[in-house]
Amino acid sequence: MSQTSQTSTTCPASPISPISPASPPSLRARLGRPGVRGAAVGLAALLAGLCAPASASASSAAAPTVEEQRLDRAVPQEILRRSGFDAVAPEFERALDGARSYAQAERIVVRQGARLWTRAVDRAQGRGPAGGDLSRDDDRPLYWARLGMTREVRGWEPEFGLSDRQRDALLGKLERSSRGQDSLRYPRGGKGVKRILVTGFDPFTLDRDVRISNPSGATALALDGTVIRTADGPARVETAVFPVRWQDFADGTVERTLRRQLPRVDLFTTVSQGRVGRFDIERTNGAWRGGFADNDTIGRTGTIPVADPATQPQWTTTTLPYADIVAANTGRFPVYDNTSVTEIPAGGTAAVVRPDGPTPGSTARAGGGGDYLSNEIAYRATLLRDRLGLGSSLPGGHVHTPVLQFGAGNTDPATGTVTDAEFVRNRLDIIAQVRAIVTVAISRSTG
């Protein structure tokens, strides 16, 4: 936002903020009480008449995003209440209200975001109180609590003023700290300890069924900081979760998180929810966005935007030991080496499906993992691997999990419950099988 010079007359910082439908519920509650609102309006008018504007640099509160607006539905509120995460956003709001400078607000945001991530990991791994009657392995409390926090930042109007750029910076720091993206740290001096990096995703397609959980996000919570025992010794796992939003990927969230880590790890795998009843090790990733709407109901179609597009390949490939993974007994769901892609052949104009991978000179229209953000994170991570010169020396690729399904009598989003025994069993089995797949992958890659 552009800066303007101050006039000779300035106003003291006003504690009054306008109420609008875009304001967070906590703000509307504070300023909407009888008597308070009338006094606020009167004081605001008096200050406006006596004082000229001090500066146009401060931004006004921003409207909640489409993703944040879902937070007020009954199901997200039930999930927060039944997990004990319903107090996260109010506690964060109180902490923010105590900030007296941008630097202090920045520290609060980072600290509270990291605390949310740690709390979700601890809950998933059975440390501390469960905080409610939802299964500990549930990834949804983290997702909805984070949205409560980002909505608070978006609607916050501190007395010291906040520019658009500063608000965006706070949101970025909150996203990274609450997703584990800036806490990927392996123990120093761990001689003989292998290092594994695993990523997951938020829930998505929430307008189809707002109850949805993402087993890849649940897996990230369950595995973060854990040690896998292999025949060749221990392997430490660190994890992070990514948003289901096209713009975040265009802004470089994957590269920013992974660039420093890939040269240090012995294996990485991005993970997302894929097809019903099966795991897939995706052999090939394509440089194409297919346009399916993200969590903000925004679609993007076109070539995946990356740095240095002149050297951008149409395809990247996995370096995970897919044959060993498929051959191993990792759990109750079948695991496939998925080699299919969709391409426009060299010299052609129509897209065709190639069951055995891309042909020379072809243009990508879908990788094995499709043309959505799961394909994109796989493409970006493996492209980064190659651009860092790690190539075939670093095993890495993408694993698609089965779709997480509710029990047979609980499939209607309009009348169904937020959880059931089969839903929990399926999620736990998927988590256990991802752990087994990663164990096979690190054992075969370093053995």
C-alpha positions as CSV (number, residue, x, y, z in Angstrom):
1,M,0.0,0.0,0.0
2,S,1.4,3.4,-0.9
3,Q,2.6,5.8,1.8
4,T,1.3,9.3,2.1
5,S,2.8,12.2,4.0
6,Q,1.2,13.2,7.3
7,T,-0.7,16.5,7.7
8,S,0.4,19.0,10.3
9,T,-2.5,17.9,12.6
10,T,-2.5,14.3,13.8
11,C,-4.9,12.2,15.8
12,P,-4.0,10.0,18.7
13,A,-4.4,6.3,18.0
14,S,-8.1,5.5,18.3
15,P,-9.3,2.3,20.0
16,I,-12.5,2.4,18.0
17,S,-12.9,0.0,15.1
18,P,-15.9,-0.2,12.8
19,I,-18.1,-3.3,13.0
20,S,-18.9,-5.0,9.7
21,P,-20.0,-8.5,8.7
22,A,-16.4,-9.1,7.7
23,S,-15.2,-8.6,11.2
24,P,-14.3,-11.7,13.3
25,P,-17.0,-12.7,15.7
26,S,-14.8,-11.7,18.7
27,L,-14.5,-8.2,17.4
28,R,-18.2,-7.9,16.7
29,A,-18.9,-9.2,20.2
30,R,-16.6,-6.6,21.8
31,L,-18.0,-3.6,20.0
32,G,-21.6,-4.8,19.6
33,R,-22.6,-4.7,23.3
34,P,-25.4,-2.2,24.2
35,G,-24.0,1.2,25.1
36,V,-20.5,0.3,23.9
37,R,-21.3,0.6,20.3
38,G,-23.1,4.0,20.7
39,A,-20.2,5.4,22.7
40,A,-17.8,4.1,20.1
41,V,-19.6,5.7,17.2
42,G,-19.9,9.0,19.1
43,L,-16.2,9.1,20.0
44,A,-15.2,8.1,16.5
45,A,-17.2,11.0,15.1
46,L,-15.7,13.5,17.6
47,L,-12.2,12.4,16.7
48,A,-12.9,12.6,13.0
49,G,-14.1,16.2,13.4
50,L,-11.2,17.3,15.5
51,C,-8.3,15.6,13.8
52,A,-7.0,15.1,10.3
53,P,-5.9,11.7,9.1
54,A,-2.5,10.9,10.4
55,S,-1.5,8.5,7.6
56,A,-3.0,6.4,4.9
57,S,-0.5,3.6,5.4
58,A,-2.6,1.5,7.8
59,S,-4.9,-1.0,6.2
60,S,-8.5,-1.8,7.3
61,A,-9.6,-5.2,8.4
62,A,-9.9,-7.7,5.5
63,A,-12.9,-9.8,4.8
64,P,-12.6,-13.5,5.7
65,T,-11.7,-15.8,2.9
66,V,-14.1,-18.4,1.4
67,E,-12.1,-21.0,3.4
68,E,-12.4,-19.1,6.6
69,Q,-16.1,-18.5,6.1
70,R,-16.8,-22.2,6.4
71,L,-15.6,-22.1,10.0
72,D,-19.0,-20.8,11.2
73,R,-20.8,-24.0,10.0
74,A,-22.0,-26.4,12.6
75,V,-19.6,-29.3,11.7
76,P,-16.4,-27.3,12.1
77,Q,-17.6,-25.9,15.4
78,E,-18.5,-29.4,16.6
79,I,-15.0,-30.7,15.6
80,L,-13.3,-27.8,17.5
81,R,-15.5,-28.3,20.6
82,R,-15.1,-32.1,20.7
83,S,-11.3,-31.9,20.3
84,G,-10.8,-29.1,22.8
85,F,-9.4,-26.8,20.1
86,D,-12.3,-24.4,20.4
87,A,-10.3,-22.2,22.7
88,V,-7.4,-21.7,20.3
89,A,-8.7,-18.7,18.3
90,P,-10.0,-16.9,21.4
91,E,-6.7,-17.3,23.2
92,F,-4.9,-16.1,20.1
93,E,-7.2,-13.1,19.9
94,R,-6.4,-12.1,23.5
95,A,-2.7,-12.5,22.8
96,L,-2.9,-10.3,19.7
97,D,-4.8,-7.6,21.5
98,G,-1.9,-7.3,24.0
99,A,0.5,-6.5,21.2
100,R,1.8,-2.9,21.3
101,S,4.0,-3.0,18.2
102,Y,4.3,-4.9,14.9
103,A,7.5,-6.6,16.2
104,Q,5.6,-7.9,19.3
105,A,2.7,-9.0,17.1
106,E,5.1,-10.9,14.9
107,R,6.5,-12.8,17.9
108,I,3.0,-13.6,19.2
109,V,2.0,-15.0,15.8
110,V,5.0,-17.2,15.4
111,R,4.8,-18.5,19.0
112,Q,1.1,-19.2,18.9
113,G,1.3,-20.8,15.5
114,A,4.1,-23.1,16.6
115,R,2.2,-23.9,19.7
116,L,-0.8,-25.0,17.7
117,W,1.4,-27.3,15.5
118,T,3.0,-28.8,18.6
119,R,-0.3,-29.3,20.3
120,A,-1.8,-31.1,17.3
121,V,1.3,-33.4,17.0
122,D,1.2,-34.2,20.7
123,R,-2.5,-35.0,20.5
124,A,-2.0,-37.3,17.5
125,Q,0.8,-39.1,19.2
126,G,-0.9,-39.5,22.6
127,R,1.0,-37.0,24.6
128,G,-1.0,-34.9,27.0
129,P,-4.8,-34.8,27.4
130,A,-6.9,-35.9,24.4
131,G,-8.9,-32.7,24.9
132,G,-12.3,-34.3,23.9
133,D,-13.9,-37.4,22.5
134,L,-12.6,-37.2,18.9
135,S,-10.0,-39.8,17.9
136,R,-6.5,-38.5,18.7
137,D,-5.3,-39.1,15.1
138,D,-7.8,-36.6,13.7
139,D,-6.2,-33.9,11.6
140,R,-9.3,-31.6,11.4
141,P,-8.9,-29.8,14.7
142,L,-5.6,-28.4,13.5
143,Y,-7.1,-27.3,10.2
144,W,-10.1,-25.5,11.7
145,A,-8.2,-24.0,14.6
146,R,-5.7,-22.5,12.1
147,L,-8.5,-20.9,10.1
148,G,-9.8,-19.4,13.3
149,M,-6.4,-17.8,13.9
150,T,-5.9,-16.6,10.3
151,R,-9.4,-15.0,10.4
152,E,-8.4,-13.1,13.6
153,V,-5.3,-11.7,11.9
154,R,-7.3,-10.8,8.8
155,G,-9.8,-8.8,10.9
156,W,-7.4,-7.4,13.5
157,E,-7.0,-3.6,13.7
158,P,-4.4,-2.7,16.3
159,E,-4.0,0.8,17.7
160,F,-0.5,1.1,16.2
161,G,-1.7,0.6,12.7
162,L,-1.0,-2.3,10.3
163,S,-0.2,-2.0,6.6
164,D,-1.4,-4.5,4.0
165,R,2.1,-5.8,3.6
166,Q,2.5,-6.3,7.4
167,R,-0.8,-8.1,7.7
168,D,0.2,-10.4,4.8
169,A,3.6,-11.0,6.5
170,L,1.8,-12.0,9.7
171,L,-0.5,-14.4,7.9
172,G,2.5,-16.0,6.1
173,K,4.4,-16.5,9.4
174,L,1.3,-17.9,11.0
175,E,0.8,-20.4,8.1
176,R,4.4,-21.6,8.2
177,S,4.7,-21.9,12.0
178,S,1.3,-23.7,12.4
179,R,2.1,-26.2,9.6
180,G,5.4,-27.3,10.9
181,Q,7.1,-25.8,7.8
182,D,9.7,-23.8,9.8
183,S,10.4,-26.5,12.4
184,L,11.9,-29.2,10.2
185,R,14.9,-29.9,12.4
186,Y,16.9,-33.1,12.7
187,P,19.1,-33.9,15.8
188,R,22.7,-32.8,15.4
189,G,25.4,-35.3,15.7
190,G,23.1,-38.2,15.0
191,K,25.7,-40.5,13.4
192,G,24.1,-43.3,11.5
193,V,20.6,-41.8,11.8
194,K,18.8,-41.5,8.5
195,R,16.7,-38.4,7.8
196,I,13.2,-38.7,6.2
197,L,10.9,-35.8,5.2
198,V,7.2,-36.4,4.7
199,T,4.6,-33.8,3.8
200,G,0.7,-33.9,3.9
201,F,-2.2,-31.7,3.0
202,D,-5.2,-30.0,4.5
203,P,-8.7,-31.4,4.0
204,F,-10.3,-30.3,0.7
205,T,-13.6,-30.5,-1.3
206,L,-15.3,-29.2,1.9
207,D,-18.3,-27.8,0.0
208,R,-19.1,-31.4,-1.0
209,D,-18.8,-32.6,2.6
210,V,-17.5,-30.3,5.3
211,R,-16.8,-33.3,7.6
212,I,-13.9,-34.4,5.4
213,S,-10.5,-35.3,6.9
214,N,-7.3,-35.8,4.9
215,P,-5.3,-38.9,5.8
216,S,-2.1,-37.3,4.5
217,G,-2.4,-34.5,7.1
218,A,-3.2,-37.0,9.8
219,T,-0.1,-39.0,8.8
220,A,2.1,-35.9,9.0
221,L,0.9,-35.3,12.6
222,A,1.3,-39.0,13.6
223,L,4.9,-39.3,12.1
224,D,6.4,-35.9,13.0
225,G,9.5,-36.3,15.1
226,T,9.2,-40.1,15.3
227,V,11.9,-42.7,14.8
228,I,11.6,-45.6,12.4
229,R,13.6,-48.7,13.2
230,T,15.2,-50.4,10.1
231,A,17.7,-53.1,9.6
232,D,20.3,-50.5,8.9
233,G,19.5,-48.4,12.0
234,P,17.2,-45.7,13.1
235,A,15.6,-43.1,10.8
236,R,14.1,-39.8,12.0
237,V,11.0,-38.5,10.4
238,E,10.1,-34.8,10.2
239,T,6.9,-33.6,8.6
240,A,4.9,-30.5,7.4
241,V,1.5,-29.8,6.0
242,F,0.5,-27.7,3.0
243,P,-2.6,-25.8,2.1
244,V,-4.9,-26.7,-0.8
245,R,-4.7,-23.4,-2.5
246,W,-3.2,-22.7,-5.9
247,Q,-1.9,-19.2,-5.1
248,D,0.3,-20.5,-2.2
249,F,2.0,-22.9,-4.6
250,A,2.5,-20.2,-7.2
251,D,4.0,-18.0,-4.4
252,G,6.7,-20.7,-3.7
253,T,5.5,-22.3,-0.5
254,V,6.9,-25.8,-1.5
255,E,10.3,-24.5,-2.6
256,R,10.6,-22.2,0.4
257,T,10.0,-25.1,2.7
258,L,12.0,-27.8,1.0
259,R,15.0,-26.1,-0.6
260,R,17.1,-26.1,2.6
261,Q,15.9,-29.6,3.6
262,L,16.4,-31.7,0.5
263,P,20.2,-31.6,0.5
264,R,20.2,-32.8,4.2
265,V,17.7,-35.7,4.0
266,D,18.1,-39.3,2.9
267,L,14.6,-39.7,1.5
268,F,11.5,-37.6,1.0
269,T,7.9,-38.3,0.0
270,T,5.0,-36.0,-0.5
271,V,1.7,-37.6,0.4
272,S,-1.9,-36.8,-0.5
273,Q,-5.3,-38.5,-0.7
274,G,-5.9,-40.1,-4.0
275,R,-8.1,-43.0,-5.1
276,V,-10.7,-45.2,-3.4
277,G,-9.3,-48.4,-1.8
278,R,-5.7,-48.2,-3.0
279,F,-2.3,-46.7,-2.6
280,D,-0.4,-45.4,-5.6
281,I,3.3,-44.7,-6.0
282,E,3.2,-42.1,-8.7
283,R,5.9,-42.7,-11.3
284,T,5.7,-39.5,-13.3
285,N,4.6,-35.9,-12.5
286,G,3.3,-33.5,-15.1
287,A,3.8,-29.7,-15.4
288,W,0.1,-28.9,-15.8
289,R,-2.6,-27.4,-13.7
290,G,-6.1,-28.8,-14.6
291,G,-8.2,-26.0,-13.0
292,F,-10.1,-27.9,-10.3
293,A,-11.3,-25.5,-7.6
294,D,-9.2,-25.2,-4.4
295,N,-10.3,-24.5,-0.9
296,D,-11.0,-20.9,-1.8
297,T,-13.1,-22.1,-4.7
298,I,-10.4,-20.7,-7.2
299,G,-9.3,-22.7,-10.2
300,R,-6.1,-22.4,-12.1
301,T,-5.4,-23.9,-15.5
302,G,-2.1,-23.8,-17.3
303,T,1.6,-24.7,-17.0
304,I,2.8,-24.9,-13.4
305,P,4.5,-21.6,-12.7
306,V,8.1,-22.1,-11.5
307,A,11.3,-20.1,-11.4
308,D,13.3,-20.2,-14.7
309,P,10.4,-21.5,-16.9
310,A,12.8,-21.6,-19.9
311,T,14.4,-24.7,-18.5
312,Q,11.2,-26.2,-17.0
313,P,10.6,-29.9,-18.1
314,Q,7.2,-31.2,-18.9
315,W,7.8,-34.3,-16.7
316,T,9.6,-35.3,-13.6
317,T,10.0,-38.8,-12.2
318,T,10.0,-40.5,-8.9
319,T,13.2,-41.9,-7.4
320,L,11.4,-43.9,-4.7
321,P,12.1,-47.6,-4.8
322,Y,8.6,-48.3,-6.2
323,A,9.2,-51.9,-7.1
324,D,10.2,-52.8,-3.6
325,I,7.3,-50.8,-2.1
326,V,4.8,-52.5,-4.3
327,A,6.2,-56.0,-3.6
328,A,6.3,-55.5,0.2
329,N,3.4,-56.4,2.6
330,T,2.7,-52.9,4.0
331,G,-0.9,-53.1,5.0
332,R,-4.5,-54.0,4.0
333,F,-4.7,-51.7,1.1
334,P,-3.2,-52.7,-2.3
335,V,-0.2,-50.6,-3.5
336,Y,0.3,-49.9,-7.2
337,D,3.1,-48.6,-9.3
338,N,1.1,-46.0,-11.3
339,T,2.7,-45.3,-14.6
340,S,-0.2,-43.7,-16.4
341,V,-0.1,-40.1,-17.6
342,T,-2.1,-37.8,-20.0
343,E,-0.2,-36.0,-22.7
344,I,-0.4,-34.2,-25.9
345,P,2.0,-36.1,-28.2
346,A,4.8,-34.3,-30.0
347,G,3.2,-32.7,-33.1
348,G,-0.3,-33.4,-31.9
349,T,-3.2,-31.3,-30.6
350,A,-5.4,-33.7,-28.6
351,A,-4.7,-35.2,-25.2
352,V,-4.3,-38.9,-24.9
353,V,-3.8,-41.3,-22.0
354,R,-0.5,-43.2,-21.9
355,P,-0.7,-46.2,-19.5
356,D,3.1,-46.6,-19.7
357,G,4.3,-43.0,-19.2
358,P,5.0,-40.1,-21.4
359,T,6.4,-40.3,-24.9
360,P,9.4,-38.2,-26.1
361,G,8.6,-34.5,-26.7
362,S,5.1,-34.7,-25.4
363,T,3.3,-31.9,-23.4
364,A,1.9,-32.8,-20.0
365,R,-1.8,-32.7,-19.3
366,A,-1.8,-34.9,-16.2
367,G,0.8,-36.8,-14.2
368,G,0.1,-40.1,-12.6
369,G,-1.2,-38.1,-9.7
370,G,-3.6,-36.1,-11.9
371,D,-3.5,-32.4,-12.6
372,Y,-4.4,-31.0,-9.1
373,L,-2.2,-29.9,-6.2
374,S,-1.0,-33.4,-5.3
375,N,0.5,-33.7,-8.7
376,E,1.9,-30.2,-8.4
377,I,3.6,-30.7,-5.0
378,A,5.2,-33.9,-6.4
379,Y,6.3,-32.0,-9.6
380,R,7.7,-29.1,-7.6
381,A,9.5,-31.3,-5.1
382,T,11.1,-33.6,-7.6
383,L,12.0,-30.6,-9.9
384,L,13.7,-28.9,-7.0
385,R,15.5,-32.2,-6.2
386,D,16.8,-32.2,-9.8
387,R,17.7,-28.5,-9.9
388,L,19.7,-28.9,-6.7
389,G,21.8,-31.5,-8.5
390,L,20.6,-34.3,-6.2
391,G,19.0,-36.3,-9.1
392,S,18.9,-40.1,-8.6
393,S,21.1,-39.9,-5.5
394,L,18.1,-38.7,-3.4
395,P,15.1,-41.1,-3.3
396,G,11.9,-39.0,-3.5
397,G,8.5,-38.9,-5.0
398,H,4.8,-39.0,-4.3
399,V,2.5,-41.4,-2.4
400,H,-1.3,-41.3,-2.9
401,T,-3.3,-42.8,-0.1
402,P,-6.8,-44.3,-0.3
403,V,-9.8,-41.9,0.0
404,L,-10.7,-41.7,3.7
405,Q,-14.3,-43.0,3.9
406,F,-17.0,-43.0,6.6
407,G,-19.0,-46.1,7.6
408,A,-21.7,-47.4,5.3
409,G,-24.5,-45.8,7.3
410,N,-22.8,-42.4,7.6
411,T,-22.2,-41.3,4.0
412,D,-24.8,-38.5,3.7
413,P,-23.1,-35.2,4.5
414,A,-26.5,-33.6,5.3
415,T,-27.4,-36.1,8.0
416,G,-24.2,-37.9,8.9
417,T,-22.1,-37.6,12.0
418,V,-18.6,-36.1,12.1
419,T,-16.9,-39.4,12.9
420,D,-17.6,-43.1,13.3
421,A,-15.7,-46.3,14.1
422,E,-15.0,-47.2,10.4
423,F,-13.8,-43.7,9.7
424,V,-11.3,-43.9,12.5
425,R,-10.2,-47.4,11.6
426,N,-9.6,-46.4,8.0
427,R,-7.6,-43.4,9.0
428,L,-5.5,-45.4,11.5
429,D,-4.8,-48.1,8.9
430,I,-3.8,-45.6,6.3
431,I,-1.4,-43.9,8.7
432,A,0.1,-47.2,9.6
433,Q,0.5,-48.2,6.0
434,V,2.2,-44.9,5.1
435,R,4.7,-45.6,7.9
436,A,5.3,-49.1,6.6
437,I,5.8,-47.7,3.0
438,V,8.3,-45.2,4.3
439,T,10.1,-47.9,6.2
440,V,10.4,-50.0,3.1
441,A,11.6,-47.1,1.1
442,I,14.3,-46.0,3.5
443,S,15.5,-49.6,4.0
444,R,15.8,-50.3,0.3
445,S,17.3,-46.9,-0.5
446,T,20.1,-47.2,2.0
447,G,20.6,-50.9,2.4
